[in-house]
Amino acid sequence: MIPMIHFTRGTNSLRWIWILFILSLIIASVCPAAAARDVRVAVPDLRPSLFLDEKGEPAGFFVDLLEDLAAEEGWNLIWIKGTLSESWDRLLEGDIDLL
């Protein structure tokens, strides 16, 4: 059995708390979550874990992991191709987020 909350004249503050709670739920459900975060990921040729396939698309074990993680976290993955040395330099300069 679910207890019911009854408002009386002396519980104005409780009423406002419930109203604010319900409004925040409505706003949270209507407004999209925080905008997708762009995450720049290096794609050096590290077969079979991370590489570009014949079509020039990122492929490999780490790509699958990152795409699953990005879907859960709301990330927008931006793949940056380059050599391993270029990728390290980009990471040190802050041009990419993940290597």
C-alpha positions in Angstrom: 0.0 0.0 0.0 1.4 3.4 -1.0 0.9 6.1 1.6 -0.8 9.2 0.3 0.4 12.7 1.2 -2.4 15.1 2.1 -1.7 18.8 2.1 -3.2 20.9 4.8 -3.2 24.7 5.4 -0.1 24.4 7.6 2.1 22.7 5.0 2.7 25.4 2.4 6.4 24.7 2.4 5.8 21.0 1.7 3.4 21.9 -1.1 6.1 24.1 -2.7 8.7 21.3 -2.4 6.4 18.9 -4.2 5.5 21.5 -6.9 9.2 22.2 -7.5 10.0 18.5 -7.5 7.3 17.8 -10.1 8.4 20.8 -12.2 12.0 19.7 -12.2 10.9 16.2 -13.4 8.9 17.8 -16.2 11.8 20.0 -17.2 14.3 17.1 -17.0 12.1 14.9 -19.2 11.4 17.6 -21.8 14.8 19.2 -22.1 17.5 17.1 -23.7 20.3 16.0 -21.5 23.5 18.0 -21.6 24.7 18.5 -25.1 26.8 15.6 -26.5 30.4 16.1 -25.6 32.8 15.9 -28.6 35.6 13.5 -27.8 38.5 13.5 -30.2 40.1 10.1 -30.6 43.4 9.3 -32.4 43.4 6.4 -34.9 46.9 5.2 -35.5 47.5 1.9 -37.3 47.6 -0.5 -34.4 46.1 -3.6 -35.9 44.0 -5.5 -34.8 43.0 -3.2 -31.9 42.7 0.1 -33.7 43.0 0.9 -37.4 41.2 2.3 -40.5 39.5 -0.3 -42.6 39.3 -0.4 -46.5 36.6 2.2 -46.5 38.7 4.6 -44.3 36.4 4.0 -41.3 37.8 3.3 -37.8 37.8 -0.4 -36.9 39.1 -2.8 -34.3 38.5 -3.8 -30.7 39.0 -0.4 -29.2 36.6 1.2 -31.7 33.8 -1.2 -30.6 34.5 -0.4 -26.9 34.6 3.3 -27.4 31.5 3.4 -29.5 29.6 1.5 -26.7 31.0 3.8 -24.1 30.1 6.9 -26.2 26.5 5.7 -26.5 26.2 5.3 -22.8 27.9 8.6 -21.9 26.4 10.7 -24.7 29.7 11.4 -26.4 30.2 12.4 -30.0 33.3 10.6 -31.2 35.5 12.4 -33.7 38.1 10.1 -35.1 41.5 11.7 -36.0 43.8 9.6 -38.2 47.6 9.8 -38.1 50.7 7.9 -37.1 51.4 6.9 -33.6 54.0 9.6 -33.3 51.6 12.3 -34.6 48.9 11.0 -32.2 51.3 11.3 -29.2 52.1 14.9 -30.2 48.5 15.7 -30.7 47.7 14.3 -27.2 50.5 16.3 -25.6 49.3 19.5 -27.3 45.6 18.9 -26.3 44.4 18.5 -29.9 42.9 15.0 -29.1 41.4 13.6 -25.9 42.1 9.9 -26.2 44.9 7.8 -27.7 
